[in-house]
Amino acid sequence: MRWCVLIAACALAAPAHAQASRSPATRVVDTPPPSASGPSTLSGVYTAEQAARGKDVYAGNCRSCHSPQSHTGETFAVWWQGKQLSDLFTFVSTRMPKNDPGSLSLEDAADVVAYLLQMNAMPVGKNELYPDADSLTKFRIETKAPDSTATRKKP
């Protein structure tokens, strides 16, 4: 009787083991949330030159459908705050521009992301964003909190 229980337990465990051994391409993995510590977009993750190139790409490919207000401030924070920078890069590189999704080069997509960060008052750094989602997973999108003193009325 014990052997029957043991064999049944092994049989039930086998599908879970078999699923874990599938290749990474077929395995479904939840992306862990970015940690609260570590580098963020407030660490200076792009250069001014890259953002300037991104501004040109934005003007030629994005501005016809999007206003800068749709990518800044509270709107940007609602969509991207706390996510990984790779999520934003992947969105831009695969789903934009709306009229021809995925047509931007990876370099142009990285430049547009740099421009979006600049439009959201993220500090400039010494290194350009690398045009590869895997290299951007280490950065968390963190926006600056609005200045509460600016919204307070003086007595």
Beta strands, then each sheet from edge to edge (+ up, - down):
end
